[in-house]
Amino acid sequence: QVQLVESGGGLVQAGGSLTLSCAASGRIFRINAMGWYRQVPGKQRELVARQTSGGRLNYTDSVEGRFTISRDSAKNTVTLQMSSLKPEDTGVYYCNVEQFGMTYWGQGTQVTVSS
């Protein structure tokens, strides 16, 4: 099993910044990708940003240019730097790890952006 522990969520005003962090531990052998997803009530969980072991980056269009994902492969951590936050960025953010075809999730951290 792989355990993920997230931190860094909170309440911020529109235009502000937050950084989310996630640390993976447990049976880690070769992580293929680490990323962040978010979910709001009544909607499906959606990809926010993802980085593969080969360094390929994916961002959802709405955060392009505002959010930056970075991964430390040696420490098995991933961070999401969020700036110019908007109320529509509000949601529960989940850390995600892909390894050997398995997907692991963190417990989620709430991000609330007030207008």
Residue pairs with C-beta under 8 A, 6 or more apart in sequence:
1 26
1 27
1 104
2 24
2 25
2 26
2 27
2 28
2 97
2 99
2 102
2 104
3 24
3 25
3 26
3 104
4 22
4 23
4 24
4 95
4 96
4 97
4 104
4 105
4 106
4 107
5 22
5 23
5 25
5 106
5 107
6 20
6 21
6 22
6 93
6 94
6 95
6 106
6 107
6 108
6 109
7 20
7 21
7 22
7 109
8 18
8 19
8 20
8 21
8 79
8 109
9 18
9 20
9 93
9 109
9 110
9 111
10 18
10 110
10 111
10 112
11 112
11 113
11 114
12 18
12 85
12 111
12 112
12 113
12 114
13 113
13 114
14 85
14 86
14 87
14 113
14 114
14 115
15 84
15 85
16 83
16 85
16 113
17 81
17 82
17 83
17 84
17 85
18 82
18 85
18 111
19 79
19 80
19 81
19 82
20 36
20 79
20 80
20 82
20 93
20 95
20 109
20 111
21 77
21 78
21 79
22 34
22 36
22 77
22 78
22 79
22 95
22 106
23 75
23 76
23 77
24 31
24 34
24 76
24 77
24 78
24 95
24 97
24 104
25 76
28 76
28 99
29 99
29 100
30 53
30 99
30 100
31 53
31 73
31 76
31 97
31 98
31 99
32 52
32 53
32 98
32 99
32 100
33 50
33 51
33 52
33 53
33 96
33 97
33 98
34 50
34 51
34 71
34 78
34 95
34 96
34 97
34 98
35 47
35 48
35 49
35 50
35 51
35 58
35 69
35 78
35 95
35 96
35 98
36 47
36 48
36 49
36 50
36 69
36 78
36 80
36 93
36 94
36 95
36 96
37 45
37 46
37 47
37 48
37 93
37 94
37 96
38 45
38 46
38 48
38 89
38 91
38 92
38 93
38 94
38 111
39 45
39 46
39 91
39 92
39 94
39 108
40 90
40 91
40 92
45 94
46 60
47 58
47 60
48 59
48 60
48 63
48 67
48 80
48 93
49 57
49 58
49 59
49 60
49 63
49 67
49 68
49 69
49 80
50 57
50 58
50 69
50 96
51 57
51 58
51 69
51 70
51 71
51 78
53 73
57 69
59 67
59 69
62 88
63 82
63 89
66 82
66 83
66 84
66 85
67 80
67 81
67 82
67 83
68 80
68 81
69 78
69 79
69 80
69 81
70 78
70 79
70 81
71 77
71 78
71 79
72 78
78 95
80 93
82 89
82 111
85 111
85 113
86 113
87 113
87 114
87 115
88 113
89 111
89 113
90 111
90 112
90 113
91 110
91 111
92 108
92 109
92 110
92 111
93 108
93 109
93 110
93 111
94 105
94 106
94 107
94 108
94 109
95 105
95 106
96 103
96 104
96 105
96 106
97 103
97 104
98 104
